[in-house]
Amino acid sequence: MEGLQERLGKIAIIGGGQMGEAIVAGLVSGALFDAEKIYVAEPFENRRELLSSQYGVTCVEEGYQLPTVETVILAVKPQVFTDVAAGLAAAESFQPKRVASIAAGVSTLVMSRYFTGCAVIRVMPNINLCVSAGMSVVAPAEDTSTSEAELIRELFSLMGEAVILDESLIDAATAVNGSGPAYYALFTEELAKSGIDAGLPEDIAWLLARQTIIGTGRYLELKDVTPADLRAAVTSPNGTTQAALDCFTAQHLDLVIRNAFAACVRRAKELG
């Protein structure tokens, strides 16, 4: 990561919500970036005050109030992307070298209508950026160099893992990493509720479910095994785990997951 700030230059983050804050936190943690060279455009005063006081970054209300910066990250929802992008493009001081967007479903083709003469990169991160355990996918526009995409990949890897992927696959990636935390959260929630219904104290049930999913991810990472390997290690023939897995199979959990994945991909395409 040496020299990453020098290569990225001054950075503006458009949108100071949860994801915007996660990016700010990832940049300034460990003094990797100079907070004085990071700017945030955020319409809500309470968010500006929080970001400024907690991270030492400079906040403005609107994008046109930003100084000239080299790198812009749009951390806005897809429903407002068009209005935000048009406003930025119309600002005289808006002359960045690169623009990255985390708006789900907004293609680099759409981005390029507003941002000309600079590198255009699409990013699909997930909410786990907030705890430095995010998974981000980076996709450059057709005429954007791999070196520019690599810069953005390095930036998002400060907050977890990040990979470069062809944009044609980014909707599929969204259905895995972007929306994935909600899937795991739902499963964890239902597992804990089942424990509570069976008589476990509520705090114990939540602890059991939460720590089990945390540990399972850690096991897969550190042991470098496949999910099938882990299932085999836990499952004894005709045992308790086998009984639960047989129930999942009988009720076609595999089809439920695949259908949900397909629905997520369809919606991502609709948003674009």
C-alpha positions as CSV (number, residue, x, y, z in Angstrom):
1,M,0.0,0.0,0.0
2,E,3.1,2.3,0.1
3,G,2.4,5.5,-1.7
4,L,-1.3,4.8,-2.3
5,Q,-2.4,8.2,-1.1
6,E,0.1,9.9,-3.3
7,R,-1.2,7.9,-6.3
8,L,-4.8,8.6,-5.5
9,G,-4.3,12.3,-4.6
10,K,-7.0,14.2,-2.8
11,I,-10.2,12.1,-2.3
12,A,-13.8,13.2,-2.3
13,I,-16.5,10.8,-1.0
14,I,-20.0,11.7,-2.2
15,G,-22.4,10.5,0.5
16,G,-21.6,10.3,4.2
17,G,-24.0,7.4,5.1
18,Q,-23.0,4.1,6.5
19,M,-21.0,3.0,3.4
20,G,-19.4,6.4,3.0
21,E,-18.4,6.4,6.6
22,A,-16.9,2.9,6.3
23,I,-14.7,4.1,3.4
24,V,-13.6,7.2,5.4
25,A,-12.8,4.9,8.4
26,G,-10.8,2.6,6.2
27,L,-8.8,5.4,4.8
28,V,-7.9,7.2,8.0
29,S,-7.4,4.2,10.2
30,G,-3.7,3.5,11.0
31,A,-2.8,7.0,9.7
32,L,-2.5,5.5,6.2
33,F,-4.1,8.6,4.7
34,D,-4.0,12.2,5.7
35,A,-7.5,13.2,6.8
36,E,-6.9,16.8,5.6
37,K,-6.8,15.4,2.0
38,I,-10.2,13.7,2.3
39,Y,-13.5,15.4,1.7
40,V,-17.1,14.3,2.1
41,A,-20.2,15.8,0.5
42,E,-23.2,15.0,2.7
43,P,-26.5,16.8,2.8
44,F,-27.4,16.0,6.5
45,E,-25.7,18.3,9.0
46,N,-25.6,15.7,11.8
47,R,-23.7,13.3,9.6
48,R,-21.3,16.1,8.5
49,E,-20.6,16.9,12.2
50,L,-20.0,13.3,13.1
51,L,-17.6,12.6,10.2
52,S,-15.7,15.8,10.8
53,S,-15.3,15.3,14.6
54,Q,-14.6,11.6,14.5
55,Y,-12.3,11.3,11.5
56,G,-11.0,14.8,11.0
57,V,-12.1,15.0,7.4
58,T,-13.5,18.2,5.7
59,C,-17.3,18.0,5.0
60,V,-19.4,20.1,2.7
61,E,-23.2,20.0,2.1
62,E,-23.2,19.8,-1.7
63,G,-20.8,18.3,-4.3
64,Y,-20.3,21.6,-6.1
65,Q,-18.7,23.0,-2.9
66,L,-15.8,20.5,-3.1
67,P,-12.3,21.7,-4.1
68,T,-10.6,20.1,-7.1
69,V,-9.7,16.5,-6.2
70,E,-8.1,13.6,-8.1
71,T,-10.3,10.7,-6.9
72,V,-14.0,10.7,-6.4
73,I,-16.0,7.9,-4.8
74,L,-19.8,8.0,-5.2
75,A,-21.3,6.3,-2.1
76,V,-24.9,7.0,-3.0
77,K,-28.0,4.9,-3.6
78,P,-28.8,4.0,-7.2
79,Q,-32.1,5.8,-7.0
80,V,-30.3,9.2,-6.6
81,F,-27.3,8.5,-8.8
82,T,-28.5,10.4,-11.8
83,D,-29.2,13.6,-9.9
84,V,-26.0,13.5,-8.0
85,A,-23.9,12.7,-11.1
86,A,-25.5,15.5,-13.1
87,G,-24.8,18.0,-10.3
88,L,-21.2,17.0,-10.0
89,A,-20.6,17.0,-13.8
90,A,-21.9,20.6,-14.0
91,A,-19.5,21.9,-11.3
92,E,-16.6,23.8,-12.7
93,S,-14.2,22.5,-10.1
94,F,-15.1,18.9,-10.8
95,Q,-12.1,17.6,-12.8
96,P,-11.0,14.4,-11.2
97,K,-8.7,11.8,-12.7
98,R,-10.9,8.9,-11.7
99,V,-14.5,8.3,-10.5
100,A,-15.6,5.2,-8.7
101,S,-19.2,4.4,-7.8
102,I,-20.7,1.8,-5.4
103,A,-24.3,2.3,-6.6
104,A,-25.8,-1.1,-7.2
105,G,-26.9,-1.7,-10.8
106,V,-25.4,1.5,-12.2
107,S,-23.2,0.5,-15.1
108,T,-20.0,2.1,-16.2
109,L,-21.8,3.0,-19.5
110,V,-24.2,5.1,-17.5
111,M,-21.5,6.6,-15.4
112,S,-19.5,7.5,-18.5
113,R,-22.4,9.7,-19.7
114,Y,-21.7,12.1,-16.9
115,F,-18.0,11.6,-16.3
116,T,-15.9,12.1,-19.4
117,G,-12.1,12.5,-19.7
118,C,-11.4,10.4,-16.6
119,A,-11.1,6.8,-15.5
120,V,-14.5,5.3,-14.6
121,I,-14.7,2.3,-12.2
122,R,-17.7,0.5,-10.7
123,V,-17.4,-1.1,-7.3
124,M,-19.6,-3.5,-5.5
125,P,-18.6,-3.7,-1.8
126,N,-20.6,-4.9,1.1
127,I,-21.6,-3.6,4.5
128,N,-18.7,-5.5,6.2
129,L,-16.4,-2.6,5.1
130,C,-17.6,-1.1,8.4
131,V,-15.6,-3.7,10.4
132,S,-12.6,-3.9,8.0
133,A,-13.9,-7.3,6.8
134,G,-15.5,-6.2,3.5
135,M,-15.6,-8.0,0.2
136,S,-15.4,-5.7,-2.8
137,V,-15.5,-6.3,-6.5
138,V,-14.0,-3.7,-8.8
139,A,-14.9,-3.4,-12.5
140,P,-13.4,-0.8,-14.8
141,A,-15.1,0.8,-17.8
142,E,-14.0,-0.6,-21.2
143,D,-11.7,2.4,-21.9
144,T,-10.3,2.6,-18.3
145,S,-6.8,1.1,-17.8
146,T,-6.1,-1.8,-15.5
147,S,-3.7,0.3,-13.5
148,E,-6.6,2.7,-12.6
149,A,-8.8,-0.3,-11.6
150,E,-5.8,-1.6,-9.5
151,L,-5.6,1.7,-7.6
152,I,-9.3,1.4,-6.6
153,R,-8.8,-2.3,-5.7
154,E,-6.0,-1.3,-3.4
155,L,-8.1,1.4,-1.8
156,F,-11.0,-1.0,-1.0
157,S,-8.6,-3.7,0.1
158,L,-7.8,-1.5,3.1
159,M,-11.2,-2.4,4.3
160,G,-11.1,-6.2,3.7
161,E,-10.6,-8.1,0.4
162,A,-11.0,-6.7,-3.1
163,V,-10.7,-8.2,-6.6
164,I,-11.0,-7.0,-10.1
165,L,-13.7,-8.6,-12.2
166,D,-15.2,-8.1,-15.7
167,E,-18.3,-5.9,-15.5
168,S,-20.4,-8.5,-17.2
169,L,-20.1,-10.6,-14.0
170,I,-20.7,-7.8,-11.4
171,D,-24.5,-8.5,-11.1
172,A,-23.7,-12.1,-10.2
173,A,-21.1,-10.9,-7.7
174,T,-23.6,-8.5,-6.2
175,A,-25.9,-11.5,-5.5
176,V,-23.0,-13.2,-3.6
177,N,-21.0,-10.5,-1.8
178,G,-23.2,-7.4,-2.0
179,S,-26.4,-8.9,-0.7
180,G,-24.8,-11.9,0.9
181,P,-24.6,-10.4,4.5
182,A,-28.4,-10.2,4.6
183,Y,-28.7,-13.9,3.7
184,Y,-26.3,-15.0,6.4
185,A,-28.0,-12.6,8.8
186,L,-31.4,-14.1,8.0
187,F,-30.1,-17.7,8.6
188,T,-28.4,-16.6,11.8
189,E,-31.6,-14.9,13.0
190,E,-33.8,-18.0,12.3
191,L,-31.3,-20.3,13.9
192,A,-31.3,-18.2,17.1
193,K,-35.1,-18.0,17.1
194,S,-35.3,-21.7,16.8
195,G,-33.0,-22.1,19.9
196,I,-35.1,-19.6,21.8
197,D,-38.3,-21.5,20.9
198,A,-36.6,-24.7,22.2
199,G,-36.0,-23.0,25.6
200,L,-32.5,-21.4,25.3
201,P,-32.1,-18.1,27.0
202,E,-32.4,-15.3,24.4
203,D,-28.9,-13.9,25.0
204,I,-27.3,-17.4,24.9
205,A,-29.2,-18.3,21.7
206,W,-28.0,-15.2,19.9
207,L,-24.4,-15.8,21.1
208,L,-24.4,-19.4,19.9
209,A,-25.8,-18.4,16.5
210,R,-23.6,-15.4,16.0
211,Q,-20.3,-16.9,17.1
212,T,-21.0,-20.1,15.1
213,I,-21.2,-18.1,11.9
214,I,-18.2,-16.1,12.7
215,G,-16.2,-19.2,13.6
216,T,-17.3,-21.0,10.5
217,G,-16.0,-18.2,8.2
218,R,-12.8,-18.1,10.1
219,Y,-12.4,-21.9,9.8
220,L,-12.9,-21.9,6.1
221,E,-10.4,-19.1,5.8
222,L,-7.6,-20.4,8.0
223,K,-7.9,-24.1,7.4
224,D,-8.2,-23.5,3.6
225,V,-10.8,-26.1,3.1
226,T,-14.0,-26.2,1.0
227,P,-17.5,-25.9,2.5
228,A,-18.0,-29.6,1.5
229,D,-14.9,-30.5,3.5
230,L,-16.2,-28.6,6.6
231,R,-19.6,-30.3,6.3
232,A,-18.0,-33.7,6.2
233,A,-15.9,-32.9,9.2
234,V,-19.0,-31.9,11.3
235,T,-21.4,-34.6,10.0
236,S,-21.4,-38.1,11.5
237,P,-23.3,-40.8,9.7
238,N,-26.9,-41.0,11.0
239,G,-26.0,-38.3,13.6
240,T,-27.7,-35.0,14.6
241,T,-26.1,-32.9,11.9
242,Q,-27.0,-35.4,9.2
243,A,-30.7,-35.3,10.3
244,A,-30.7,-31.5,9.9
245,L,-28.9,-31.6,6.5
246,D,-31.4,-34.3,5.3
247,C,-34.2,-31.9,6.2
248,F,-32.6,-29.1,4.2
249,T,-32.2,-31.4,1.2
250,A,-35.8,-32.7,1.5
251,Q,-37.1,-29.2,1.4
252,H,-34.9,-28.2,-1.5
253,L,-32.8,-25.6,0.2
254,D,-30.5,-25.6,-2.8
255,L,-33.3,-24.5,-5.1
256,V,-34.4,-21.8,-2.6
257,I,-30.9,-20.3,-2.6
258,R,-30.5,-20.5,-6.4
259,N,-33.9,-18.9,-7.0
260,A,-33.1,-16.1,-4.5
261,F,-29.7,-15.6,-6.2
262,A,-31.5,-15.3,-9.6
263,A,-34.0,-12.8,-8.2
264,C,-31.2,-10.6,-6.8
265,V,-29.4,-10.7,-10.2
266,R,-32.6,-9.7,-12.0
267,R,-33.2,-6.8,-9.7
268,A,-29.6,-5.6,-10.1
269,K,-30.1,-5.5,-13.9
270,E,-33.4,-3.6,-13.5
271,L,-31.7,-0.9,-11.4
272,G,-29.2,-0.5,-14.2
